Amino acid sequence: MILAVFLAALLLLFVIVRHNVGVPFLAMIAGVAVYETWGADFSNYISEWLPGTSVVWVQHALYGALVVGFPLILYLRAGKSGLFGVLRIAESCVFAAVLTIMVSDRLASIFAFDNLAYEISGFLYSIRGIAMIVGIIAAYVDVFLFHSGRTW
């Protein structure tokens, strides 16, 4: 259920706000790359620096900041999307799906998943590659069409 609520909240946010999704999508991909490169080492350093903190929780917080937090801040500060209509809604759906895929493992380790969450997770993992490719292409198109708050 938690995964369905997370996905629905993201979809609602992205469809209602209608901001440029391109840069936040690319920032999410960059956040995953940065975390995979040095996230574990940095988490260990922070947990050593702050006694009494669990390395696992520091890893979750760092992953959440890099993959969810910063891209959502960028999204909320972005201008209106260069895409319109069905393309904008499709891009928002892909962004929400990929973001849910990226955080589902972390959510599973924090919350107990029910059958619905496992079904959603399985479906999203089955379309993961296609969603990433479509999302990256749509993000680049959105970035190229967006120019100073106006579309070309």
C-alpha positions in Angstrom: 0.0 0.0 0.0 2.9 2.4 0.8 4.2 2.1 -2.7 0.8 2.8 -4.2 0.4 5.9 -2.0 3.9 7.1 -3.0 3.3 6.6 -6.7 -0.1 8.2 -6.5 1.2 11.2 -4.6 4.0 11.7 -7.2 1.6 11.4 -10.1 -0.8 13.9 -8.5 2.1 16.4 -7.8 3.5 16.1 -11.3 0.2 16.4 -13.1 -1.2 19.3 -11.0 2.0 21.4 -10.8 2.9 21.0 -14.5 6.5 22.1 -14.1 9.5 21.2 -16.3 10.4 17.6 -15.6 13.5 17.3 -17.7 16.1 18.8 -15.4 14.8 17.0 -12.2 14.7 13.7 -14.1 18.3 14.0 -15.2 19.2 15.2 -11.6 17.6 12.0 -10.3 19.7 9.9 -12.6 22.8 11.8 -11.6 21.9 11.4 -7.9 21.8 7.6 -8.4 25.2 7.7 -10.1 26.7 9.8 -7.4 25.3 7.6 -4.6 26.5 4.5 -6.3 30.0 6.0 -6.7 30.7 7.3 -3.2 27.5 7.1 -1.1 28.6 4.1 1.0 31.9 5.7 1.9 30.4 9.0 2.7 27.7 7.4 4.8 30.3 5.5 6.8 32.2 8.8 7.3 29.1 10.6 8.5 28.2 7.8 10.9 31.7 7.8 12.3 31.6 11.6 12.7 28.2 11.5 14.4 28.4 8.8 17.1 25.2 6.9 17.8 23.9 7.1 14.2 23.2 4.0 12.3 25.0 3.6 9.0 21.8 2.2 7.4 19.8 5.3 8.3 22.5 7.6 7.1 22.6 5.7 3.8 18.8 6.0 3.5 18.9 9.7 4.3 21.8 10.3 1.8 20.0 8.3 -0.9 16.8 10.1 -0.2 18.4 13.5 -0.5 20.3 12.7 -3.7 17.6 10.7 -5.5 14.4 12.2 -4.2 15.0 15.4 -2.3 17.2 17.5 -4.6 15.3 16.5 -7.8 12.0 17.4 -6.2 13.3 20.7 -5.1 14.5 21.3 -8.6 11.1 20.3 -9.9 9.3 22.7 -7.6 11.6 25.6 -8.6 11.4 24.8 -12.4 9.4 26.8 -14.8 6.4 25.5 -16.8 7.1 22.5 -19.0 8.0 22.8 -22.6 5.9 19.8 -23.4 2.1 20.0 -23.5 -1.0 17.9 -23.4 -0.6 14.1 -23.5 3.2 14.4 -23.8 3.5 16.3 -20.6 1.2 13.8 -18.7 3.1 10.9 -20.2 6.5 12.4 -19.1 5.1 13.0 -15.6 3.9 9.4 -15.4 7.3 8.1 -16.5 9.1 10.3 -14.0 6.8 9.2 -11.2 7.3 5.5 -12.2 11.1 5.7 -12.4 11.3 7.6 -9.1 9.2 4.9 -7.5 11.4 2.2 -9.0 14.5 4.0 -7.6 13.1 4.2 -4.0 11.1 1.0 -3.8 14.0 -1.0 -2.4 14.6 1.6 0.3 10.9 1.8 1.1 10.7 -2.0 1.4 13.5 -2.0 4.0 11.7 0.7 6.0 8.0 -0.4 5.6 6.4 -3.7 5.4 5.2 -4.3 1.8 1.8 -6.0 1.2 0.7 -7.9 -1.9 -0.3 -4.7 -3.7 3.1 -3.1 -3.2 4.8 -6.3 -4.5 2.6 -6.3 -7.5 3.3 -2.7 -8.3 7.0 -3.2 -7.7 7.1 -6.2 -10.0 5.3 -4.4 -12.8 7.5 -1.3 -12.5 10.6 -3.5 -12.5 9.4 -5.2 -15.7 9.1 -1.9 -17.5 12.2 -0.4 -15.9 14.4 -0.3 -19.0 11.8 1.1 -21.3 10.7 3.7 -18.7 14.3 4.8 -18.3 14.9 5.2 -22.0 11.5 7.0 -22.6 12.1 9.2 -19.5 15.6 10.2 -20.6 14.5 11.0 -24.1 11.5 13.0 -22.8 13.7 14.8 -20.4 16.1 15.9 -23.1 13.2 17.0 -25.3 11.6 18.9 -22.4 15.0 20.6 -21.7 15.5 21.6 -25.3 11.9 22.9 -25.7 12.1 24.9 -22.5 13.7 28.3 -22.9 13.3 31.1 -20.3 9.8 30.1 -19.4 8.6 30.0 -23.0 8.4 27.3 -25.6 9.9 27.6 -29.0 
